[in-house]
Amino acid sequence: MKQINHIAPAKTSLSTSVPIILALVMGLAGPTTWAQSSGAPQKGEPITLNFSNADIEVVARTMAAITGRNVVVDPRVKGTINLVSEKPVLPTVAYNQFLAVLRLQGYTVVDAAGLDKVVPEADAKLQGGSVTLADPVAPERLTANQIVTQIFKLNYETAANLVPVLRPLISPNNTINVNPGNNSLIITDYADNLRRMGRIIAALDVSNATDIEIIPLQHAIAIDLAPLVLRLMESSGASGPGGQADASFKTTLVAEPRSNALILRAANPARVALVKSLITKLDRPASGANGAAGNIYVVYLKNADATKLATTLRAAVSGEARASATPTAPAAAGAGAGATSASASNQPTTGGQIQADPSTNALIITATEPQYRQLRAVIDKLDSRRAQVFMESLIVEVSVDKAAEFGIQWQGALGNAGDSVIGLLGTNFGTGGKNIIDLALKAGSGSSVPGRGFNFGAAQETNGVYVLGFLGRFLEETGSGNVLSTPNLLTLDNEEAKIVVGQNVPFLTGQFTNTGASSGSVNPFQTIERKDVGLTLKFKPQISENGSIKLSVYQEVSNVLASTVNNSSGPTTSKRTIESNVIVEDGAIVVLGGLLQDEYVGGQEKVPGLGDVPLLGNLFKSETRSRKKTNLMVFLRPVVVRDAAATQRLSMDRYEQMRAGQKEAQPSSSIMVPVNEGPKLPAHDAASGAVGAPTKP
């Protein structure tokens, strides 16, 4: 049998509490018997607890007696507890200690309409209990170790996003639920834990976007800086819980070009501070050699042409971009038409723009610094000093004409004066002054003269008139010509050079005359085209790596035939042209052309039979022979001039050669004519490279 020992506390006044030592020992007597004894403590008096291995139901009834609560113990609640206090405590404190000990044993007390039920913790959420609404500090008024259900209404955060955060902080036997309809959390747990949950929820339930921040920039360009910063912030993990993207967590950064400022709106002040610190580090004056120009570079060219070089570089950059975007052979083989079109539409850009400024012969490059360094290396190689080619040419045209004529003509009458019939006998060759009849009829009037050469004639008297009866002609013509030209040209490698020395001759291409009108010609006109006639030399050199020179040569020699100058249909020109491609070593001589024409013409007029008689046959014939030979040769000697020193040496050599020629061509002194000296080039100082003032005549 269990016995209960009770020590009655001493009488105390209203202002002073007297400790009461209460010892309950397990026995037959219950708390009710103890409470009805004369030594039971009064309500609200401090007490000292000393329960050792006491049955839970017994302790619960004792607490009911001390606090005046109605306590009911669930039959499933079994076991003993130890509840000891070192000093007297108030009944409410003693009751909280009782609840704390039950919590450690896996039990709890549920307040159901004024009745405290001691039940297992797992069933507490089903037994009732107080419910608080939308007041994060409401659990402060409740007992710390008492099961409470509280509803937290969220204003900014999504309730479902907080469940993974709060679930580990709640005891396994208690619950947390989400009401998506009004974005609230329903949590059943001990009151002290709900207080902590309220503080956590209050800290998390804040606006996911700060106020709009305007960040002015001092050095950087807003349009360029905004995408860079935004890309960095997006890659730093700005996503919702669980890795799911949430628009409310995104950082918005917009560039305002007019004021060169950035407009920022972030998820929280910490992210705003991060963005501001990043912008501060990037918004600094340019420290590179390009200065304030940033990623726009200007390259002044020394030798190359900016327009042509810009086209070449753009083609190279775009070709490199296409090559990097081309799929490999196995991937391309397995891809369908859809994949091909997608690949073509997603090709990367060149990453930069290259423009030419012809006025300053400069390139304007917009590119990142690594790409600019790559382009600059290519530009330096292409913008090197180009070699030049000095072309010495000798054009010689030699022509030889030989012509010979021999003929005897005679005319005579047969019969006497008065005869009814008179016979005529003779030969008649040639025309004009070469014809005996024409010359006999017109010589007296002067309308016809003997032909060129040696002419021998005899006249006989007929009826008192001398008539030319015999004409012999002997002629040999020899003509030769030598056209010598030495044009010299200096041109850049792979650039065409041309020299023309001649005349611009008009050629009639059309005319109109209205001869049908009664008044004669009406509005006559002619169309004329002018062409260059003379010497033309055109060539394009290309220097190879081994020093040889490939020449594309065009040479033309033309002239107007003197006999056709006054021709009504226009003059006639003779033209000799050479067009060829050759390879010549540096400083070597190459010859183009050769024998162009070797013409022989022979003509003979004679009396059949008599003209074939040896010796005597010459009296009955006229013979002409001519031969014409034309030879055109072009000698070329290209010399490669690679640097300024070589150009200076070559120029001074030709300068001194010209000056020496002028010096030798000075006229001889004359007393009668006071002009005794001609102008000549000034002397050249080889040491300083300067040219003096020209010599006055």
Salt bridges, closest charged atoms under 4 A:
GLU57 OE2 - ARG61 NH2 2.69
ASP74 OD1 - ARG76 NE 3.05
ASP116 OD2 - ARG69 NH1 3.10
ASP123 OD2 - ARG76 NH1 2.62
ASP135 OD2 - ARG141 NH1 3.88
GLU140 OE1 - ARG195 NE 3.28
ASP192 OD2 - ARG103 NH1 3.13
GLU213 OE1 - LYS276 NZ 3.20
GLU369 OE2 - ARG373 NH1 3.26
ASP380 OD1 - ARG376 NE 3.14
GLU392 OE1 - ARG637 NH1 2.64
GLU392 OE2 - ARG654 NH2 1.98
GLU397 OE2 - ARG576 NH2 2.40
GLU405 OE2 - LYS434 NZ 3.35
GLU405 OE1 - ARG473 NH1 2.65
ASP438 OD1 - LYS442 NZ 3.22
GLU477 OE2 - ARG452 NH1 2.17
GLU495 OE2 - ARG386 NH2 3.39
GLU556 OE1 - LYS575 NZ 3.83
ASP598 OD2 - ARG627 NH2 3.10
ASP612 OD1 - LYS606 NZ 2.40
GLU623 OE2 - ARG625 NH2 3.03
ASP653 OD2 - ARG654 NH1 2.33
